[in-house]
């Protein structure tokens, strides 16, 4: 039974920080990615990591501000979001796939999404 569940969204002030968490169960040898979708916009890639390695990749829009990391158990990943800006407001999704890609179609299992709102 594959389960993907993210949490940690909420309200932050511009310049503030939030930490999102994602737990993936029932899968192995997978890539995990973060996507976000703002109202009226297409879903966009945020970051990806391959849990068996320390490989991470980030969209240019969040590079230097967001950091993806893994717990020692390797079944939980975090997205540390710093220096948040209003344009970061979106529903954030955690997704699991079996190859590293920045395309949403490359990910098979998705969480329900968690809302991040950044006020100015």
N, C-alpha and C positions, 0 to 999 in steps of 0.2 A: 504494500500500500504506500504510494508516494504521497507525501505531504510536504507542502511548502507554505511557510507562514512567516510573515514579516510583522513587525511591530515597532513602536517608538515614535511614530509621527505625532505632530502636535503643532502648537503655535510658538513661533520664535520672533524676536525682534531682529531687524536688520543688524548684521554684525554678530548675531548670536550663533549658538551651536545646538545641534540635535544629534542623537545617535540612533540609527535604525538597526534593528536586529533581524536576522533571517535564519530560521531553522529548517533544514531540509532532511527528510527521513525517507527511507525506503529506496535510496539511490546510492550509487557508488561511481567513482571515476568520472565525476561530473564537473562541468563548469557552472559557475553561478554568476549571474549578472544582475545589475540594478538598472531599471528603466524608470522613466517618469513621463507623465502625461499631464499637461496643463490644459485648462479649458480652452477649447477652440484650436488646439494644436495637436500635431501628430505625436505619437509615442516616440520618445527619443532615448538613446543609449546614454547611460551615466557611467557605469564602471563594470568591470568583470574580473573574476579571479578563478583560478583553477586550484581546487582545494588540495591536490596532491603536491603542489609546488607553491612557491611564493610569488608566482606570476600575477601581476595586476595590470590593468589598463584603464585609462580614464578618458572621458570626453574632454575636449579642449575647454569647454565651458565650466568644468568643475576642477580641472587640474590645479593642484596646489592648494585647494580648499577642502576637498573631500578625500577621505582615506578609507579604503576597504581593508579589513583585517579579519583574521580567523581566530576562533578559540582553539585551545589545545586539543579539544575533542574532535576538531575538524568537521563537525556537523553544524556549526553555527558561524555565521559571518556577520560582520558589523560594517556599517557605513557611517563613519564619523564625518559629520557635515559641519564645517567651520565657516566663519565669515559669510553667513547666509545673507542672501539678497532677495528682494521681492520676486525677482525672476526665477528663483528656485521653487516658488510655490507650485505644487503639482501633487498628484497622486503618485507615490513611489511604489514600484512593483519589484519583487524578487522573483527571479526566474532560473530554472535549471535546464541545462542542455548537456550535450555530449560532445561539444566542440566549441572552441573559442571563436566567438563572432560578436559583432556589434549590431547584428540584425535581429529584431524581435522574432522573426520567423524561425530562427535557429534554436529557439528555446521551447521545450516541450511542456514543462510544468511551471505553473505560475501561482503565486500567492494572490491573496484577495486585494492587496494594495493598502497603503496607509497614507493618510493625508498629511502633507507638510504645508503649512501656511506661514509665510514670512511677511510681517507687517513693516511698513516704513514709518 
